[in-house]
């Protein structure tokens, strides 16, 4: 009886050690390629939104395997933005809401967060850059709006938003969030797809990315009318 217990315990211990070792190897493999700097990114928010006069303060830029992958920024001193390059995009991209969560993915790496803003991003670099044909998303919370004026923007409030690519029904990209109003937009630029998260900053009210672009365009019209 004692011998059976010993062997059963040994199997459990070896399994746990093997799992921890595997996770450590995966984490080291992918996280070592993720670099953080305070340099202005190669592709800026002004580029992505075609808004050259946008007032942007860049906080952090991210490279993966020596290539630009995204950044964090403050827009107009009032709105916190994170940008992540997801990969290549095909024509006819479809984006649909899922009513059930995706299977757990243990091979995801976290971007270094800005702790004051409380938004964490987890990304599966195993297939990066993804060649994206379709997107499904699951919200652990409530979807408030789905805006589609030129690009898709999902406004929601919840604990997290889980994104899956290409009908694989696994979590490929996760925003872990405080329960406050925010949005995620999907924008194509030079045949690559970017996810842009917009949320409140300090005590300023939330505005969707569509609203920020519209306000910027209105300000530009007013400026040119007075030149």
C-alpha positions, 0 to 999 in steps of 0.5 A: 500500500505504501509502495503504491502511494510512493509511486503515485506521489512520484508520478504527480511530482514528476508531472508537476516538475515537468509542467513547470519546466515546460512553462519556463522554457516556453516563457523564456523562448517567447519573452526573450524576444519581446523588447520594450523601449521609450522610443517613438514607434516606427508606425505611429498612431497618426499613421494608423488613423491617418490623423497627422495632427493628432496629439500623441504622447508615446509611453512605451514601444514594443518590438518582437524578434527585432520587429515593431509590434505595438505601443502604449500612448496618451492621446490629447492628454485625456485618453489611454491607448494601447496598440498591438500588431496582430499579423497579416490580413486577408480581404473580407475579414469577418469579426463575430462575437462568441457566446462561449469562451475559448479553450484555455491557452497556457502558452501566452506571454504578457506585455509589460503593463503600465500599472496605473492603467490596469490593462494587461495584454496576453498574446500567443506568439507561437504562430506570430505573425498570424495570417488572419482570415477571421476573428471571434471574440468573447467578453466576460462582461457586457458589450455596450456598442459595436461601431462599424464606421470604416472599422470595427470597434467593440465598446464593452465593460467586463473582466476580460476580452478573449480573441481567437483567430481563424476558427481555432477556438483557442484564446490567442489574444486577451485583454484583462481589464478593470470593469470600466467602459473601454473599447477594442478596434481592429484597423488594417494598415498596409495589409496588416491588422492592428488592435487598438484599445481605448480607455479612460485616463485619469478623471476624463470621460471615456470616448470611443476611437470613432469619437476621437477621430471624428473630433480630430477631423472637426478640429482640423476643419476648423483650423483650415477654415481660419488659416 
